[in-house]
Amino acid sequence: SSGINAEYGYAFENADRYKAMGIEERLYGYVNFSLAYASPEMTGLNITCRYWAYRDRDGKHNFFFWKLFSVQLLFIIFFEHIVFGIVKLVDIVIPDIPSSVQLKIDIDETIAKLVLDDDDVNNKVDAATMTTDLDPTTK
């Protein structure tokens, strides 16, 4: 597979730990560190088998597993917030309605308000016939 997989990150975390301890060989002991023990009771064999996991001899997750798990979780949360921030920024920068359409909507609303607020027309409506004095058929 392409890209950086999880094993790559684990190897470098382990390498940095050994470098901090003063060991020159960067991946010295990594394979032994990354393999857990499967007891003969688990396998049904007379030998102890090894498998890839960060567990102690009792089968419980070790401290490195929890440290690695928390770093992965923090990375996911951080990346998620970066994506949400970019989406919000795009939402702010690009308007929902184009300015030319918004201008036409504002003009239509202003005209409608002027027509409805015109007191001369509203006061001359005959309630019984629903006609106005301005209606040419009633003159």
C-alpha positions as CSV (number, residue, x, y, z in Angstrom):
1,S,0.0,0.0,0.0
2,S,1.1,3.6,-0.5
3,G,1.4,6.3,2.0
4,I,2.3,6.1,5.7
5,N,0.6,3.3,7.5
6,A,0.3,2.8,11.2
7,E,3.3,0.5,11.5
8,Y,5.5,3.3,10.1
9,G,4.4,5.6,12.9
10,Y,4.9,3.0,15.6
11,A,8.4,2.3,14.3
12,F,9.5,5.9,14.5
13,E,7.9,6.4,17.9
14,N,9.9,3.4,19.1
15,A,13.1,4.6,17.4
16,D,12.8,8.0,19.1
17,R,12.4,6.3,22.5
18,Y,15.6,4.3,22.0
19,K,17.4,7.3,20.7
20,A,16.5,9.2,23.9
21,M,18.0,6.3,25.8
22,G,21.3,6.7,24.0
23,I,21.1,3.6,21.8
24,E,22.6,4.3,18.4
25,E,20.9,1.6,16.4
26,R,17.6,3.2,15.6
27,L,15.2,0.2,15.4
28,Y,17.1,-2.0,17.9
29,G,14.6,-4.2,19.8
30,Y,11.6,-2.9,17.9
31,V,10.3,-6.3,16.7
32,N,10.6,-7.7,20.2
33,F,8.9,-4.6,21.7
34,S,6.0,-4.7,19.2
35,L,5.1,-8.4,19.7
36,A,3.0,-9.7,22.6
37,Y,3.2,-13.2,24.1
38,A,0.4,-15.8,23.6
39,S,0.6,-18.3,26.4
40,P,0.4,-22.0,25.7
41,E,-3.1,-22.0,27.2
42,M,-4.3,-19.6,24.6
43,T,-2.8,-21.5,21.6
44,G,-3.1,-25.1,22.7
45,L,0.6,-25.6,21.8
46,N,3.5,-26.4,24.0
47,I,5.4,-23.3,22.8
48,T,4.9,-19.6,23.5
49,C,3.8,-17.8,20.3
50,R,4.2,-14.1,19.5
51,Y,1.7,-11.8,17.8
52,W,1.6,-8.1,16.9
53,A,0.0,-6.2,19.8
54,Y,1.1,-3.9,22.6
55,R,0.1,-6.1,25.5
56,D,1.9,-7.3,28.6
57,R,2.4,-11.0,29.6
58,D,-1.0,-11.0,31.3
59,G,-2.7,-9.9,28.0
60,K,-3.6,-6.4,29.2
61,H,-2.8,-3.3,27.1
62,N,0.5,-1.8,28.1
63,F,1.2,1.9,28.7
64,F,2.6,2.4,25.2
65,F,-0.7,1.2,23.7
66,W,-2.7,3.8,25.6
67,K,-0.2,6.5,24.8
68,L,-0.4,5.7,21.1
69,F,-4.2,5.4,21.3
70,S,-4.5,8.9,22.8
71,V,-2.2,10.4,20.2
72,Q,-4.3,8.9,17.4
73,L,-7.5,10.1,19.0
74,L,-6.0,13.6,19.4
75,F,-4.9,13.6,15.8
76,I,-8.4,12.7,14.6
77,I,-10.0,15.4,16.7
78,F,-7.5,18.0,15.6
79,F,-7.9,17.1,11.9
80,E,-11.7,17.1,12.3
81,H,-11.6,20.6,13.7
82,I,-9.3,21.8,10.8
83,V,-11.9,20.5,8.3
84,F,-14.8,22.2,10.2
85,G,-12.8,25.4,10.2
86,I,-12.2,25.3,6.5
87,V,-15.8,24.5,5.8
88,K,-16.9,27.5,8.0
89,L,-14.4,29.8,6.3
90,V,-15.7,28.8,2.8
91,D,-19.3,29.3,4.1
92,I,-18.4,32.8,5.3
93,V,-16.5,33.8,2.1
94,I,-19.0,32.5,-0.5
95,P,-22.5,33.9,0.0
96,D,-25.6,31.7,-0.3
97,I,-27.4,34.1,-2.6
98,P,-25.5,36.0,-5.4
99,S,-25.4,39.8,-4.9
100,S,-27.3,40.5,-8.1
101,V,-30.2,38.2,-7.0
102,Q,-30.2,39.7,-3.5
103,L,-30.4,43.2,-5.0
104,K,-33.5,42.2,-7.0
105,I,-35.1,40.6,-3.9
106,D,-34.5,43.8,-1.9
107,I,-36.0,45.9,-4.7
108,D,-39.1,43.7,-4.9
109,E,-39.5,43.8,-1.1
110,T,-39.2,47.6,-1.1
111,I,-41.8,48.0,-3.9
112,A,-44.2,45.6,-2.1
113,K,-43.8,47.5,1.2
114,L,-44.5,50.8,-0.6
115,V,-47.6,49.5,-2.2
116,L,-49.0,48.0,1.0
117,D,-48.1,51.2,3.0
118,D,-49.8,53.6,0.6
119,D,-52.4,55.2,2.8
120,D,-54.3,56.8,-0.1
121,V,-55.2,53.5,-1.6
122,N,-55.9,51.6,1.7
123,N,-58.2,54.3,3.0
124,K,-60.5,54.4,-0.1
125,V,-61.4,50.7,-0.1
126,D,-65.1,50.0,0.2
127,A,-65.5,47.1,2.6
128,A,-68.8,45.9,1.1
129,T,-67.7,45.8,-2.6
130,M,-63.9,45.5,-2.1
131,T,-63.5,48.2,-4.7
132,T,-61.6,51.4,-4.5
133,D,-62.5,54.9,-5.5
134,L,-59.7,54.7,-8.0
135,D,-61.4,51.8,-9.8
136,P,-62.6,53.2,-13.2
137,T,-65.6,50.9,-13.3
138,T,-67.2,52.4,-10.2
139,K,-67.1,56.0,-11.4
